[in-house]
Amino acid sequence: MAWIELEGAVNVRDLGGLPTSDGLRTVGGRLLRADNLQELSPSDVAKLVRDIGVTTVVDLRSSNELKSEGSAPLDTVAGVSHAHHPVLPEVGSTTDMIAEALLTKAGQDKSRYPDDPVCGHYLGYLEDRPEQVVAALRSIAHSPGAALVHCAAGKDRTGVVVVLALTAAGVCAQDVVADYAASGDRAEAIVARLRRSRTYARDIDSKPAASHRVRAETMAAFLEQMGARYGGVARWLTDHGFGPEDLQLLRAKMRDPAGLKAPEGSAV
């Protein structure tokens, strides 16, 4: 995995170099994924913007998260745009309303896929906010430079949007799942960072430690369900307005323009 080591974020990586099913590779410096960006240092900003070329931040957090967290270091950088695409249903601001909504959501997650409620939760993004999921992918495709996708932990909301982007670009399923699972290597560091935030600390401490794990089986089940329920990622995207021109633009952005083949023996 092409980890990007930063002072103010711990789950950041470049999605270049992943093999596609037709023997090509994704391009580095086109799509990045990350956890919360609120604590980026000046040197982090320089690395992301000057060295890597980030021009678009695709933020998947809710409006309440944005309001609670406040401005982030990349928000005021010239040449970097902020695309906000909340993939969770927006709920009210009162504690009782949020608690009720979360209880309802947990039941829905389990009913969607009883064998793995986290997979059910991911399927909920597609059912509850398909327009935002598609808009996030469109923001990636139209970014003039590198697009940086993030949420809070960089594993769930970010994980699903990245999985859809990589699959649409033709990345092999096993490599899509492996990238998702890589966030598990940083699980303790992610939880420690979120626990320092007034926005996320209570949520982190209210859940058992096992709930923060990242399981490859969850994403494998999600992709299997995408096929069984919707006819696959490409079909779901098409059915929700991500047309052939959008798909062509996304693939052109992410795939090796030189047509370089993956090394002999690479998994495809």
C-alpha positions as CSV (number, residue, x, y, z in Angstrom):
1,M,0.0,0.0,0.0
2,A,1.3,3.5,-0.9
3,W,0.9,5.1,2.6
4,I,1.4,8.8,2.8
5,E,2.8,9.7,6.2
6,L,1.5,12.9,7.7
7,E,1.7,14.6,11.0
8,G,-2.0,15.3,11.3
9,A,-3.7,12.3,9.7
10,V,-3.0,8.6,10.1
11,N,-5.0,6.7,7.4
12,V,-3.8,8.3,4.2
13,R,-2.8,6.6,1.1
14,D,-2.4,7.0,-2.7
15,L,-4.4,4.6,-4.8
16,G,-2.0,4.5,-7.7
17,G,-0.3,1.3,-8.8
18,L,-3.3,-1.0,-8.4
19,P,-3.7,-3.6,-11.2
20,T,-6.7,-3.7,-13.4
21,S,-8.5,-6.7,-14.9
22,D,-7.1,-5.8,-18.4
23,G,-3.5,-5.7,-17.2
24,L,-3.0,-2.0,-16.7
25,R,-2.5,0.0,-13.4
26,T,-4.1,3.0,-11.7
27,V,-2.0,6.2,-11.8
28,G,-0.4,7.6,-8.7
29,G,-1.3,11.1,-7.7
30,R,-4.9,11.0,-9.0
31,L,-7.0,9.6,-6.1
32,L,-6.1,9.7,-2.4
33,R,-8.1,8.5,0.6
34,A,-7.8,9.8,4.1
35,D,-9.3,10.1,7.6
36,N,-10.2,13.4,9.3
37,L,-8.1,16.4,7.9
38,Q,-8.7,18.8,10.8
39,E,-5.2,18.4,12.3
40,L,-3.0,18.8,9.2
41,S,0.2,20.6,9.8
42,P,1.7,23.2,7.4
43,S,4.1,20.6,6.2
44,D,1.2,18.2,5.6
45,V,-0.6,20.8,3.5
46,A,2.6,21.4,1.5
47,K,3.1,17.7,0.8
48,L,-0.5,17.2,-0.3
49,V,-0.9,20.3,-2.4
50,R,2.6,21.2,-3.6
51,D,4.2,17.7,-3.9
52,I,1.2,15.5,-4.7
53,G,-1.0,18.0,-6.5
54,V,-4.3,17.8,-4.5
55,T,-6.9,20.2,-6.0
56,T,-10.1,18.7,-4.7
57,V,-11.2,17.6,-1.3
58,V,-14.2,15.2,-1.4
59,D,-15.7,15.4,2.0
60,L,-18.2,12.7,2.9
61,R,-19.0,13.9,6.5
62,S,-22.4,15.1,7.5
63,S,-23.3,18.8,7.8
64,N,-23.4,18.5,11.6
65,E,-19.8,17.1,11.6
66,L,-18.6,20.0,9.4
67,K,-20.2,22.5,11.7
68,S,-18.9,20.9,14.9
69,E,-15.3,20.4,13.5
70,G,-15.0,23.9,12.0
71,S,-12.6,25.0,9.3
72,A,-9.8,22.7,8.3
73,P,-6.3,23.6,7.1
74,L,-7.0,22.8,3.4
75,D,-10.2,24.9,3.3
76,T,-8.4,28.2,2.7
77,V,-5.7,27.0,0.4
78,A,-5.8,28.7,-3.0
79,G,-6.5,26.2,-5.8
80,V,-8.1,23.6,-3.6
81,S,-11.8,23.2,-3.8
82,H,-14.1,21.6,-1.2
83,A,-16.8,19.2,-2.5
84,H,-19.2,18.2,0.3
85,H,-21.2,15.0,-0.4
86,P,-22.7,13.6,2.9
87,V,-23.5,9.9,2.3
88,L,-25.4,9.5,5.6
89,P,-28.9,10.7,6.0
90,E,-28.9,14.2,7.5
91,V,-30.7,14.2,10.9
92,G,-31.8,16.9,13.3
93,S,-29.5,18.6,15.7
94,T,-31.3,17.6,19.0
95,T,-29.9,14.7,21.0
96,D,-33.2,12.8,21.2
97,M,-33.7,13.0,17.5
98,I,-30.2,11.8,16.7
99,A,-30.5,8.9,19.2
100,E,-33.8,7.8,17.7
101,A,-32.4,8.1,14.1
102,L,-29.3,6.0,15.0
103,L,-31.4,3.3,16.6
104,T,-33.6,3.1,13.5
105,K,-30.5,3.0,11.3
106,A,-28.9,0.2,13.3
107,G,-32.0,-1.9,12.8
108,Q,-32.1,-1.2,9.1
109,D,-28.4,-2.1,8.7
110,K,-29.0,-5.5,10.3
111,S,-32.1,-6.2,8.3
112,R,-30.3,-5.3,5.0
113,Y,-27.6,-7.9,5.6
114,P,-28.0,-9.9,8.8
115,D,-24.8,-11.8,8.4
116,D,-22.8,-8.6,8.6
117,P,-24.6,-5.4,9.7
118,V,-21.6,-3.3,8.6
119,C,-22.1,-4.5,5.1
120,G,-25.8,-3.6,5.6
121,H,-24.7,-0.2,6.7
122,Y,-22.6,0.3,3.5
123,L,-25.6,-0.8,1.4
124,G,-27.5,1.9,3.2
125,Y,-25.4,4.6,1.6
126,L,-26.6,3.4,-1.8
127,E,-30.2,3.3,-0.7
128,D,-30.4,6.5,1.4
129,R,-28.1,8.9,-0.5
130,P,-27.5,7.6,-4.0
131,E,-27.3,11.1,-5.4
132,Q,-24.5,12.0,-3.0
133,V,-22.5,8.8,-3.7
134,V,-22.7,9.5,-7.4
135,A,-21.9,13.2,-6.9
136,A,-18.8,12.2,-5.0
137,L,-17.6,10.0,-7.8
138,R,-18.3,12.8,-10.3
139,S,-16.2,15.2,-8.2
140,I,-13.4,12.7,-8.3
141,A,-13.7,12.3,-12.1
142,H,-13.8,16.1,-12.7
143,S,-11.0,17.1,-10.3
144,P,-8.3,18.9,-12.3
145,G,-5.6,17.4,-10.1
146,A,-5.5,14.8,-7.4
147,A,-8.8,14.2,-5.5
148,L,-8.6,13.5,-1.8
149,V,-11.6,11.6,-0.4
150,H,-12.1,11.6,3.3
151,C,-14.6,11.2,6.2
152,A,-13.8,10.8,9.9
153,A,-12.0,7.5,10.1
154,G,-11.4,7.1,6.4
155,K,-12.6,3.5,6.4
156,D,-16.4,3.3,6.0
157,R,-17.8,6.2,4.0
158,T,-14.5,6.7,2.3
159,G,-14.1,3.0,1.9
160,V,-17.3,2.6,0.0
161,V,-16.8,5.6,-2.4
162,V,-13.3,4.5,-3.1
163,V,-14.4,0.9,-3.7
164,L,-16.9,2.1,-6.3
165,A,-14.3,4.3,-8.0
166,L,-11.7,1.6,-8.1
167,T,-14.2,-1.0,-9.4
168,A,-15.5,1.4,-12.0
169,A,-11.9,1.9,-13.1
170,G,-11.4,-1.8,-13.6
171,V,-9.3,-2.6,-10.5
172,C,-9.4,-6.3,-9.7
173,A,-11.8,-7.2,-6.9
174,Q,-9.2,-8.8,-4.6
175,D,-7.1,-5.6,-4.8
176,V,-10.1,-3.4,-4.1
177,V,-10.8,-5.5,-1.0
178,A,-7.1,-5.5,0.1
179,D,-7.0,-1.7,-0.1
180,Y,-10.1,-1.4,2.0
181,A,-8.7,-3.9,4.6
182,A,-5.4,-1.9,4.8
183,S,-7.1,0.6,7.0
184,G,-7.1,-2.1,9.7
185,D,-3.4,-1.6,10.0
186,R,-4.0,1.9,11.4
187,A,-7.1,1.1,13.4
188,E,-5.6,1.9,16.8
189,A,-4.1,5.2,15.6
190,I,-7.4,6.2,14.0
191,V,-9.4,5.6,17.2
192,A,-6.8,7.5,19.2
193,R,-7.2,10.5,16.9
194,L,-10.9,10.5,16.9
195,R,-11.0,10.1,20.7
196,R,-9.2,13.5,20.9
197,S,-12.1,15.2,19.0
198,R,-15.1,16.5,20.9
199,T,-17.1,15.6,17.8
200,Y,-16.3,11.9,17.8
201,A,-15.0,11.0,21.3
202,R,-18.4,10.1,22.7
203,D,-19.3,7.9,19.7
204,I,-15.9,6.1,19.9
205,D,-16.2,5.4,23.6
206,S,-19.8,4.2,23.4
207,K,-19.0,1.3,21.1
208,P,-17.0,-1.9,21.8
209,A,-13.5,-2.0,20.5
210,A,-14.4,-4.8,18.1
211,S,-16.8,-2.5,16.2
212,H,-13.8,-0.4,15.0
213,R,-12.2,-3.4,13.2
214,V,-11.8,-3.5,9.5
215,R,-12.7,-6.8,8.0
216,A,-11.9,-7.8,4.4
217,E,-15.0,-10.1,4.5
218,T,-17.2,-7.1,4.9
219,M,-16.1,-5.5,1.7
220,A,-16.1,-8.8,-0.1
221,A,-19.7,-9.3,0.9
222,F,-20.6,-5.7,-0.1
223,L,-19.2,-6.3,-3.7
224,E,-21.0,-9.6,-3.8
225,Q,-24.3,-7.9,-2.9
226,M,-23.7,-5.1,-5.4
227,G,-23.7,-7.9,-8.0
228,A,-26.7,-9.8,-6.6
229,R,-28.9,-6.8,-5.9
230,Y,-28.0,-4.3,-8.6
231,G,-26.1,-6.1,-11.3
232,G,-22.7,-4.8,-10.3
233,V,-21.1,-1.5,-9.7
234,A,-21.3,-0.2,-13.3
235,R,-25.0,-1.0,-13.6
236,W,-25.8,0.7,-10.3
237,L,-23.9,3.8,-11.3
238,T,-25.6,3.9,-14.7
239,D,-29.0,3.4,-13.1
240,H,-28.3,6.4,-10.8
241,G,-27.2,8.9,-13.4
242,F,-23.5,8.2,-13.7
243,G,-23.5,7.9,-17.4
244,P,-21.0,6.6,-20.0
245,E,-19.3,10.0,-20.3
246,D,-18.8,10.1,-16.5
247,L,-17.5,6.6,-16.5
248,Q,-15.1,7.3,-19.3
249,L,-13.8,10.4,-17.6
250,L,-13.3,8.5,-14.3
251,R,-11.4,5.7,-16.0
252,A,-9.3,8.1,-18.0
253,K,-8.3,9.9,-14.9
254,M,-7.4,6.9,-12.8
255,R,-5.8,4.5,-15.3
256,D,-2.3,4.6,-16.7
257,P,-2.4,6.8,-19.8
258,A,0.7,5.2,-21.2
259,G,-1.0,1.8,-21.3
260,L,1.8,0.2,-19.3
261,K,1.1,-3.4,-18.6
262,A,1.3,-4.7,-15.0
263,P,4.4,-6.8,-14.3
264,E,4.3,-10.4,-15.4
265,G,2.7,-12.5,-12.7
266,S,0.7,-9.7,-11.1
267,A,-2.8,-10.5,-9.9
268,V,-5.5,-9.3,-12.3
